[in-house]
Amino acid sequence: MAKKDFYEVLGVSKSASQDEIKSAYRRLAKKYHPDLCKEENAEEKFKEVQEAYSVLGDEAKRRQYDQFGHAAFDNASGFGGGSYQGGFAGFGDFDDIFDNIFSGFSGGGFSGFGGQGRRSKIRGNDVLRRIRLTFKEAVFGCDKDFDLDVMEECETCHGEGGFDAETCKTCRGSGTITQEQRTILGSFMTKTVCPDCNGEGKTFKKTCQECHGKGKVRVHKTITVHVPSGVDTGNRLRVPEKGEEGRNGGPNGDLYLEFAVESHSFFKRDGDDLYLEVPISVVDATLGTKIEIPTLDGNVKLTISQGTQNGEQQRIKGKGIYNESTRHQGNLYVIIKVVIPTKLSRSEKKLFESLAKEDLESSEINKFNKFVQENDR
């Protein structure tokens, strides 16, 4: 049966670069590997991909193939009883490729196509902890104490896990052991992590009794964290290496503190700006006055102009929240709320009745009344 075009097998064009060919090969080799793929013809597809890359991945062989096609290798001996000479001898260029393809495969059976070497250090997981802050703590910043169980380097063995280190006799310091595995595709030299030294390449005559060989111990301690001014609900603060323990000697993860800020009775927050609703009487709104209002820095005087309307807003620059992280200073916005009395004394009622007899109507009221009269015609 005629062989498929190698470019078609890898799904690349004839002008594809070597990087594109290698990338296509990695993807297809992982997709069709018999130990990973459950398709019925996965093994045959895997062999096709191997053959195609053994030629197109070699620039000299690729030039021959481009010129003569499959005929360029018809008389060569080697793979499959007569095809591409040297294509799989010792795996050559395939070592690094398979090493990358299967480096994360949990079965470990592919860890030795090029040799994984020592165990990779794996960083610990991050931890998220939610913290409640009062309005004042969030606005001004504070120092908070937290009780945590953290993994730290064992002081007894200085993180080594033992004493009197010596080269591992099983792997001779390489951290891996090599085994030959025969399959229908040929012989594979498989490297796995040395079980005696766990990939470290060394063993200890005496194991540390404090950390039991781990190099780290769990410590309960109180840490103090500075909460910067201006944090808001949902903001997070990173505390380095106070998360979960790393593996294989890797660093700890980070601790993230997520804040939930309590609301204030009077101040309403929008980012770094504050809003304050200030109630005033009808008389003060009509005649104007000066009143004292609160700010984060203490009380200040605010001028209420004559004829101030309900809902009017005044800005006091720089009296909002100072955000330590962004170095931004917010503003304070004062919203006037004219309070209409619901209960009047006799004298107050008489006063309003006498005012009602006066011509106090504004141009806006007059304009509306005129519209009402015209609309009724």
PyMOL commands that set and color helices and strands:
alter all, ss='L'
color gray80, all
select helices_A, chain A and resi 6-10+18-32+42-56+59-73+79-81+94-101+135-140+282-287+346-357+363-375
alter helices_A, ss='H'
color red, helices_A
select strands_A, chain A and resi 127-133+142-153+162-167+176-183+186-193+202-207+216-227+236-239+255-261+267-270+273-281+289-293+300-304+313-316+322-323+328-329+332-339
alter strands_A, ss='S'
color yellow, strands_A
deselect
rebuild
show_as cartoon
